[in-house]
Amino acid sequence: MADKDTKNESNVAGKYYVDDQCIACDACIAEAPDFFEMNDDEGYAFAKKQPTTDEEKEQCENALGACPVESIGNDGE
């Protein structure tokens, strides 16, 4: 499970985030490219935008479910 205490610094504020266990697999970007982005220099993904509609939330939840290391959280602040 993602840990909000170890969020990547690049995440925008909000409910969804990626923590420091990310393995840069691109699964979240494949599922929700409008909301997640890869930091290629450091080798991790981060939340670049927060969803506002139910459809957007569903995309982010799909990304969360696709993460093989459970690095995406949905309890951010």
N, C-alpha and C positions, 0 to 999 in steps of 0.2 A: 504494500500500500504506500502511496506517495506520502511524503512527510513535508508539511507546510513549513517546518522549521529549517528545511534544507532546500528551499526554492532556489532555482537559478535566478541570478540578479536581473537577467534580461526580461523576465516575465512582467507583463503589465499588471497593474493592480486589478484584483477581482477574484471571482470564484474559481476559475480554472488556472492551473499553473503546472509547470514541469519541475521536478526536483533534481537533485544532483546525481541520481541513479540512472539518468537517461543514457542509453547506449547509441544514440544517433542512428536509429534504424529507419527513420522516415515514416513509420506507420501513422503517426498522428498527422503528418503533413498530407499523406495520401487520403486520409479520412476527412480532414478539415483544413484544407490549405489556406483558407481565409483567416484562420485563427491561430495556427501554429507555424513557426518558422525555424529553420536550422541555423545555428551559429557554426558555420563551417570551420572557422579558425579554432574554436574551443571544443568542437565535437559534441554539441548537445542541442536539443530543441528547446523552444520556449513559447509561451503564449504571447502572441503579439497583439491580440484583440480579444475582447470578451463578447460572448453572444448576447443578443437582446431579444430575439424572437424564439419561439418554440422550435422552429426548424433549425436555427443556428445552434441552439442548445443540444438538439439531437445529434448534430454533426460533432460537437465537442464530446458528447457522451460516447459516440461511436469511436472517436479517437482514443478516449480513455479506455474503452474496452479492447481496442486493438493493440495497446501498448504491451509488449511482451514482458516488461520488467515492472509494470505497475508504477511508472514514474510520473503519470499524470494524476493530479488531484483535482477534486471539485469542492473543496472546502476552504478555499483561499479567502482572504479578506480584502 
